[in-house]
Amino acid sequence: MDPKMEELINGLNEDLSNEYAATVMYTNYAAVVSGLYRQVLKPFFEGEITDEQGHALYLAEKIKTLGGTPTTKVADVKQTSDVKTMLQTARQSEIDTIERYKKRVQQADELGLIELQLKLEDLIADETGHMEEMDRLLDDPRLQ
């Protein structure tokens, strides 16, 4: 296998591991969030689960299509019941994902994988929307 393709597949597996972790994180946060924020954040976190699962499914299928084996490893997930920490952790997760996907876009471009490049750009837009929503939620003066 071409070393650049192998590097891309390894990176996509890292991304997949982190999408699995995001699904676990949002599932956990939806279950444990309590207090005044529960009515707002439980459905918000539940909505994120579906998006992250879709990202994971795409990545797993693309890894297989490119000749790799999709990972089953889940990246570490920070557990907390503190609302501010939940939102900060989720926001940082989105930032980290965006940075990884930007690198993957460059790798896909170098290999001429236009469909992958475009899809990753869509995922970047999606994750940016998630991050911006976390920013707005964190602007709540009660979380300062």
N, C-alpha and C positions, 0 to 999 in steps of 0.2 A: 504494500500500500504506500502511496505517495506520503512522505513525511508531513507535508502541509495538510493533507486530508486527515491523517491520523491526529494531528494537533487539533484540528477543527472538531473531530468527533470526540476527543477527550474533553474539549471545552464544552461541547454541547451536553456531554454527560455530567459535567459539573453544574451546568445550568439546570439540567433535568433534576439532579439531586436537590438543588435549591428550590425548584418549583414544587417538588414533593414536600419539602420542608415548609414552604409557604402554605400549602394546603393543610398540613398538620397544625401549623401555627394559628391560622385563621379558624380552624375547627375548634382548637383549644380555647382561643380567645372568645369565640361565640358562646362556648359552654360556660366559661368562668366569669365573664364580665358581669358585674353586679352594680347595684346602687342606681343613682339617678340616670346614669349613662346607658343602662342595659337596654332600654326601649329603642334607643337610637343605634347603639353599636352592635347589638346582637344581629339584627338584619344586615347591617353594613358588612360585618365580618362574614356572615353566611354568603353574601353576594360575591365576596372576593374568592371564596372557595371554588366556585364554578369557573371563574376566570383562570385561576391557577391550575385547575385540573385540565382545562382546555390547552393551556400552554404546555403542560407536562405531556399530554397525549401527542400534541404536534411534535415536540422535541423527540420523544421516544420513537415515533414513526419515522422521522427524518434521520435519526441516527441509524436505524435499521436500513433504510433506503440507501444511505451512504456507505453501507458495508460494516457498520459497527454493531455493537451489542448494547442496547439501552441498560443503564444501571438500574439497580433496585435499591441503592443506598439513599437514605434520607440524610440531608445535611442536618447539623445540630439545630435544635429549636430552643429558644429561650422561653421558659415558662414564667409567667407572672400573673398576678391578679390585680395589679395596679394599672388603672386605666391609662394614665400618662405614659407609663413604661410600655404598655401594649402599643400605643400609637407611635411612640418614638422608635420602638423596635421594628414595627411594621414599616414605618417610613424609611428607616435605614436599610431594611431588606429590599425595598423597592429601588433605592438609590444604587445599592450594590448590584442588583439585577440589571438595571439600565447600563451600568458601566460594563458588565460582562457582555451584554448583548451588543453594545457598541463595538467591542473587540471582535465579536463573532461576525458582525456585519463586514468588517474589514477583511476577515479571513474568508468569508464567503465571496466577497468581491474579488479577492486575489485568485480564487479558484474558479471564477466565472459562474458561480451558483446564484443566478439572478433571483430565482423563486425564493430561495432561503434568505437572501439578502433583503428582499422586499417584505417577507413575512416577519423577519426579525425587526425590521423598522416598524412594522405594525405593532409588534409586541412591546417595543420601546415606547411607542405612543400610548399603549394601554397602561404600561407600568408607570409612565409619567403622570397619567390621569389619576392613578391610585395614589402616587406620592403627593400630588397636589391636593387631593382630598384629605390626606393625613395632615398636611400643612394647615388646611382650613379647620379641621377638627382640633388640632393642637393650639389654634388661636383662641380657643375658649379661655376667657380670663380665669375661670375656676381651676384651670389646669396649670396656671403659672406658678 
